[in-house]
Amino acid sequence: MSVASLVTRFAPSPTGLLHLGHAHAALFAWHAARIGGGRFLLRIEDIDRQRCQPAFERRLLEDLAWLGLEWEQPVRRQSEHFDDYRAALARLRARGVLYPCRCSRKDIAAAGHAPHPGEDGVGDGPIYPGTCRPTRRSFDPAADLPTVDRGEPLALRLDVARALEQTGPLVWHDRAAGPQRAAPERLGDVVLARKDTPTSYHLSVTVDDALQGVTLVTRGADLFHATHIHRLLQALLDLPTPGYHHHPLLTDAGGRRLAKRDGAQAIGALRAAGYTPEMVRNAAGFVD
Ligand code: GLU
């Protein structure tokens, strides 16, 4: 990767107030770009129309600007690009690696499979036991999505084993952890789209990082396992593979990871308590 082409990004979901942990992630990506003479992008990951709120987005833009970060315009907002994700989904369907799944969360929990290794932070829960996988054979890749859209809870899942048969072994590189053999089977047949949302975290993040020309994905170590799936999606969709740097999550004094519910750590609250941007940057682990 030539230094001049370095592109990093911070990709928050506006589901709550920005806290010190987010500030750490944002500054991490921003510094990586600055040190490498590259570009820094901001992306709003708001595909979950129920949990994401414009008010949170406004606040997070304000907080990041107050912290001293600058990013390129226009900001990519995922909710404005569902067509890109639909197109990617159609390509995957044409490859025969998707199948419809009608299992509820309860059905999956009842199957008693172990949760994902580590906490992947993307709300996928336990590894899917594959109950609906046999439907892949009768799933017409050319059928319109609405025809499989009727009915109960419906999701489209990635048949990971079948996908790996097509791609063969894959590798990716993490700046901290070194070379990795992609092991998407650790996450199992993840959901790539739902009846009410024609995409998912895994699909939209993979498509967007490629469309935006991101060359170094920096994010918390909680998403390390998700990268195995993203690498597989890149191979299936003929997308480039960026470098990765998964960083440790910021924790509180008791060693617990910071969460949006910890209001006291919100950037706005620190600001109201008299902290300067420099103090908050330092508290987030970055010394100017
Ligand atoms: N939107 C995700 C989050 O808020 C981060 C996605 C990523 O960096 O890949 O945790």
Boltz pocket constraint, residues with backbone or C-beta under 6 A from the ligand:
constraints:
  - pocket:
      binder: B
      contacts: [[A, 11], [A, 12], [A, 13], [A, 45], [A, 121], [A, 205], [A, 218], [A, 219], [A, 220], [A, 223]]
      max_distance: 6.0
